[in-house]
Amino acid sequence: MEKQILTLLDNEKARKQYRYLLIDNLVSLSYFHLLSMESLQENLGKEAIQVVLSEIEHDK
């Protein structure tokens, strides 16, 4: 599945479009997971990642 997502997004047209991805910072992801902050920054560049909300309310 991860390769399918990367293949879908890895083209000139897709690079010119904005994408929004909501990531829950309370979930612990391995550095090697595609959606970990470190992995995203390494693959897309730090300038491609922008935090828009630092705290999100969670249901208890």
N, C-alpha and C positions, 0 to 999 in steps of 0.2 A: 504493500500500500504506500509506503513512504517513497519508493522509487517512482510510483505512478504520479504522486503529487509533484515531485521534483521535475519529472519529465513534462508534466502539464504546464508548469510554471516557467520552465527553462526555454524560453523563446523570446524573440525581440518584442513582439506585441505584448506578451504578458509582463515583461519588464517595464513597460511604459504605463502600466495600470497600477493604481493603488490597491493594496490589500490590507485588511484589518484582521488581526488575530488576537483574540482574547485569551490570555494565559493566566491561570490561577497561580499566583506566587506561593500559595500555601501548599501546593502539591510539589513533592520532591521528585525531580526528574534527574536521571543520570546525565552526566556531561555528554554521553554518546547518543542520547535520545534526540531525535530530529527536532523536537519542539522545546528542548531546553534552551534557556536564554543564551548560554555559552555557545551552543551549537548554531543557533540562529545568527548570532553575531559573527561567528567564524565563517559561516556559509554566505551570509548576505552583506556583511560589513556592519560595523557599529553604527555608521551613519544611516543605515536602513531601518534601524530599530528605534522606536520612540515610545517611551512609557507615557500613557495618557491618563491613567488612573493608578495611583500607588496603593490605594486601599479599596477593597470591595467588600460590601456587607455580605456575610454568609448566614444562611439559615442555621439555626441551632437546634 
